[in-house]
Structure formats: structure tokens, C-alpha cells
Amino acid sequence: MTTEDKKFRLDKWLWAARFYKTRSLATEAIKGGKVHLNDARVKAGKTVEVGQTVRIKKEGIEFTVIVEALSDKRGSASIAQTLYTETPDSVEKRELAKSQRKAQFTNIAPPKRPTKKQRRHIIKFKQDSNELFN
């Protein structure tokens, strides 16, 4: 039986392509509407074929990939990358979203520890407030 004759489930393919760590996570994502095959919501057992488009929403990031090869066995990451090609539009959108997320947090200063003088004020404030309520 060749790969053309075999039928590959969508959840197994997502797992083999390393979009999800486990098949159960892939199945839950499909059930939750996070995965669309050819712009249609499908079930986890739907058969995947070469040339189909898969849209995956994962952790706020959206991937649009075209199925290039089929596999139901999980291999190394380099092998998994040969199973699909990401569309240029998808790559561009992801890079734009990434730069927007970075820009969002550039103006926020990381929290700093209080100085010795500030700690004294905090301790004094706490002691004064404890005396008021006791």
C-alpha cells in the first residue's frame, strides 16, 4: 500500500507535522474550531489530501499551510517541515503580528526592587496602618 492509497486523518497529520504535541491536543483544537480544512470546519477523522489548505489558530497565531506530503508517523522537526509549506501571506501576517507584540511592550519598564529608603517607607507605612486597625 503506497502513500497515495492510504488515508490520513487530519488529527494525525497535524500531530506528525508537529503543530501539536499530542494527537489529543490536535483533536481538541479541531473540535474547538481552531483548525479549518479548505476553509471549512471539519472533524478530526477527516481525510487529508496533498494540495489541501489547512488554517490553524494556535496561541493567538494563525498559520495557513498547504499540505505537501502525508504522514501519520511523527518524525524529526526537519521531516515535519517537509509535510507542508506555509503561504507567503501567512508568513507576512505572522511577522507583522510578532512585530506589533514586540512594539507593545517596548515602552514598559521592567519592575525594579525598591531602594533601601523606599523599603523603610513601606515598612513604616505598614506599621502605621497596623496600629490604626489594632
C-alpha positions as CSV (number, residue, x, y, z in Angstrom):
1,M,0.0,0.0,0.0
2,T,1.6,3.3,-1.1
3,T,1.0,6.7,0.5
4,E,-1.4,7.5,-2.3
5,D,-3.6,4.6,-1.3
6,K,-3.6,5.2,2.4
7,K,-6.0,7.6,4.1
8,F,-4.6,10.0,6.6
9,R,-6.6,11.6,9.4
10,L,-6.4,15.3,10.0
11,D,-5.5,15.0,13.7
12,K,-2.7,12.5,12.9
13,W,-1.3,14.7,10.2
14,L,-1.3,17.8,12.5
15,W,0.5,15.7,15.1
16,A,3.0,14.4,12.6
17,A,3.6,17.9,11.2
18,R,4.4,19.0,14.8
19,F,1.7,21.6,15.1
20,Y,0.5,19.9,18.3
21,K,2.5,17.8,20.9
22,T,-0.2,15.1,21.2
23,R,-3.0,13.8,19.0
24,S,-5.5,14.6,21.7
25,L,-4.5,18.3,21.7
26,A,-4.9,18.2,17.9
27,T,-8.3,16.6,18.2
28,E,-9.4,19.2,20.8
29,A,-8.2,22.1,18.6
30,I,-10.2,20.6,15.7
31,K,-13.3,20.2,17.9
32,G,-12.9,23.8,19.2
33,G,-12.9,25.2,15.6
34,K,-9.3,26.2,15.7
35,V,-8.5,24.1,12.6
36,H,-10.1,24.5,9.2
37,L,-9.5,22.4,6.1
38,N,-10.2,24.2,2.8
39,D,-11.9,27.0,4.8
40,A,-14.4,24.6,6.3
41,R,-14.8,23.3,9.8
42,V,-14.2,19.6,9.9
43,K,-14.0,16.6,12.3
44,A,-10.7,15.1,13.5
45,G,-11.2,12.0,11.3
46,K,-11.5,13.9,8.0
47,T,-9.1,12.6,5.4
48,V,-6.3,14.9,4.4
49,E,-5.0,15.0,0.8
50,V,-2.0,16.6,-0.8
51,G,-2.7,20.2,-2.1
52,Q,-5.4,21.0,0.5
53,T,-5.2,24.2,2.6
54,V,-5.2,23.9,6.4
55,R,-5.7,27.0,8.6
56,I,-4.6,26.6,12.2
57,K,-5.1,29.1,15.0
58,K,-2.8,28.4,17.9
59,E,-2.0,30.6,20.9
60,G,-3.1,33.8,19.0
61,I,-1.1,32.9,15.9
62,E,-2.7,31.9,12.7
63,F,-0.9,29.6,10.2
64,T,-2.2,28.9,6.7
65,V,-0.4,25.9,5.2
66,I,-0.7,23.8,2.1
67,V,-0.3,20.0,2.5
68,E,2.7,18.9,0.5
69,A,3.1,15.3,1.8
70,L,1.2,12.9,4.0
71,S,2.4,11.1,7.1
72,D,0.8,9.6,10.2
73,K,4.1,9.0,11.9
74,R,5.8,11.7,14.0
75,G,9.4,12.2,13.0
76,S,12.0,14.8,13.5
77,A,11.3,18.5,13.0
78,S,13.2,18.7,9.7
79,I,11.0,15.9,8.4
80,A,7.8,17.5,9.7
81,Q,8.6,20.7,7.8
82,T,8.6,18.8,4.5
83,L,4.9,17.9,5.1
84,Y,3.7,21.4,4.4
85,T,4.5,24.8,3.0
86,E,3.3,28.0,4.7
87,T,1.7,30.5,2.4
88,P,3.6,33.8,1.9
89,D,0.6,35.7,3.1
90,S,0.5,33.7,6.3
91,V,4.2,34.3,7.0
92,E,3.8,38.1,6.4
93,K,0.8,38.2,8.8
94,R,2.7,36.3,11.5
95,E,5.7,38.6,11.2
96,L,3.5,41.7,11.4
97,A,1.7,40.4,14.5
98,K,5.1,39.5,16.0
99,S,6.5,43.0,15.5
100,Q,3.3,44.5,16.9
101,R,3.5,42.4,20.0
102,K,7.1,43.4,20.5
103,A,6.3,47.1,20.0
104,Q,3.5,46.9,22.5
105,F,5.9,46.1,25.3
106,T,8.9,48.2,24.4
107,N,7.7,51.2,26.5
108,I,7.0,49.3,29.6
109,A,9.9,49.3,32.1
110,P,10.6,46.1,33.9
111,P,9.7,46.2,37.6
112,K,12.6,47.2,39.9
113,R,13.2,46.4,43.5
114,P,12.6,49.2,46.0
115,T,15.7,51.1,47.3
116,K,16.6,51.0,51.0
117,K,14.9,54.3,51.5
118,Q,11.7,53.1,49.8
119,R,11.7,49.9,51.8
120,R,11.9,51.9,55.0
121,H,8.9,54.0,53.9
122,I,7.0,50.8,53.1
123,I,7.7,49.2,56.5
124,K,6.8,52.4,58.3
125,F,3.5,52.6,56.3
126,K,2.6,49.0,57.2
127,Q,3.4,49.5,60.9
128,D,1.3,52.7,60.9
129,S,-1.6,51.0,59.2
130,N,-1.4,48.0,61.6
131,E,-1.6,50.4,64.6
132,L,-4.7,52.0,63.2
133,F,-6.6,48.8,62.9
134,N,-5.5,47.2,66.1
